[in-house]
Amino acid sequence: MKTAKIILSLSACAFISACSSGDVEYTYPEKYGDGKYTSSGEKPDSIFGEDGLTLFGGVAKQDETGGTSIGVNSFLWRAALDTLSFLPLSSADPFGGVIITDWYTPPDITNERFKINAFIMTKALRSDGIKVSVFKQVKNEQGDWVDADVPAQMATKLEDAILTRARQLRIAQIPSK
C-alpha cells in the first residue's frame, strides 16, 4: 500500500512537470500616461466607459493632478471634526461630507443624551456650507429613552462654532509676509 502511494505521487509529479516543457513567450506590462499598466502599453478599457462611473447624473471632479478630489471644503471638514471632537463618532465620510456622532450623555446630566449629524454642503468656505442637526433624548420614569425637543438655536450655535473654527484654520494657513 505504501509503495503504491509513492508510485502514484511520483507519477503525478512527472505528469505535472511535463506540462511545463513548452516554449513560453513572456510579455511584461508597460506603463501608459496615468501610471496604470497594460501588456501593450495602451490605456486599458473600462467597463464603466472612458469617463468612469457617475451616479445620479453627477460629474466626476478631477483635481490638477488628474485624480478625483473631495467634494467638500477641507477647512469646514476639519473644523467640524474639531468642534465635535468631544462626541463619540459613529461615522465620518470625508468624500460625502457627512459626520454622524453616537449618543453622548453629558457627565453632569445623566438623564439626557445628544446626537449630532453634520453635513458639509459645498466646496467653498461659506456660511451656508454647513448644516447641523441635533437630536435629544431624555429618560422617562420607566428608564426608557424618549425623543425630546431641541432648541433651534442649538444647531445654529454649533454651525457658528464650526464656521468660526474653519475661518481660524483658513487664516492660520495664510503665509505671513
WOMO-V107378 format. One record per residue. N is the residue number from 1. RES is the residue in one small letter. PHI is phi in whole degrees, 0 to 359 (none if undefined). Layout:
BEGIN
N_RES_PHI + N_RES_PHI
END
This chain:
BEGIN
1_m_none + 2_k_293 + 3_t_294 + 4_a_295 + 5_k_294 + 6_i_294 + 7_i_296 + 8_l_296 + 9_s_295 + 10_l_294 + 11_s_295 + 12_a_296 + 13_c_296 + 14_a_295 + 15_f_296 + 16_i_293 + 17_s_290 + 18_a_292 + 19_c_289 + 20_s_261 + 21_s_270 + 22_g_277 + 23_d_283 + 24_v_239 + 25_e_259 + 26_y_266 + 27_t_237 + 28_y_257 + 29_p_293 + 30_e_244 + 31_k_279 + 32_y_246 + 33_g_321 + 34_d_262 + 35_g_93 + 36_k_276 + 37_y_246 + 38_t_220 + 39_s_285 + 40_s_259 + 41_g_84 + 42_e_266 + 43_k_294 + 44_p_289 + 45_d_287 + 46_s_240 + 47_i_289 + 48_f_261 + 49_g_92 + 50_e_291 + 51_d_267 + 52_g_86 + 53_l_262 + 54_t_238 + 55_l_257 + 56_f_57 + 57_g_76 + 58_g_285 + 59_v_245 + 60_a_293 + 61_k_266 + 62_q_239 + 63_d_273 + 64_e_293 + 65_t_270 + 66_g_96 + 67_g_273 + 68_t_277 + 69_s_254 + 70_i_286 + 71_g_266 + 72_v_232 + 73_n_286 + 74_s_291 + 75_f_291 + 76_l_296 + 77_w_298 + 78_r_294 + 79_a_295 + 80_a_296 + 81_l_296 + 82_d_297 + 83_t_293 + 84_l_264 + 85_s_294 + 86_f_282 + 87_l_262 + 88_p_286 + 89_l_278 + 90_s_262 + 91_s_203 + 92_a_217 + 93_d_241 + 94_p_290 + 95_f_280 + 96_g_266 + 97_g_74 + 98_v_242 + 99_i_237 + 100_i_238 + 101_t_264 + 102_d_270 + 103_w_294 + 104_y_232 + 105_t_253 + 106_p_299 + 107_p_298 + 108_d_271 + 109_i_233 + 110_t_270 + 111_n_258 + 112_e_218 + 113_r_216 + 114_f_231 + 115_k_221 + 116_i_231 + 117_n_243 + 118_a_240 + 119_f_237 + 120_i_266 + 121_m_265 + 122_t_214 + 123_k_271 + 124_a_266 + 125_l_275 + 126_r_229 + 127_s_292 + 128_d_265 + 129_g_275 + 130_i_229 + 131_k_229 + 132_v_243 + 133_s_241 + 134_v_244 + 135_f_239 + 136_k_226 + 137_q_227 + 138_v_235 + 139_k_276 + 140_n_269 + 141_e_296 + 142_q_278 + 143_g_89 + 144_d_269 + 145_w_278 + 146_v_234 + 147_d_299 + 148_a_227 + 149_d_287 + 150_v_246 + 151_p_301 + 152_a_299 + 153_q_288 + 154_m_295 + 155_a_295 + 156_t_296 + 157_k_295 + 158_l_294 + 159_e_299 + 160_d_297 + 161_a_295 + 162_i_294 + 163_l_296 + 164_t_298 + 165_r_295 + 166_a_296 + 167_r_295 + 168_q_298 + 169_l_296 + 170_r_294 + 171_i_295 + 172_a_294 + 173_q_277 + 174_i_292 + 175_p_291 + 176_s_276 + 177_k_269
END
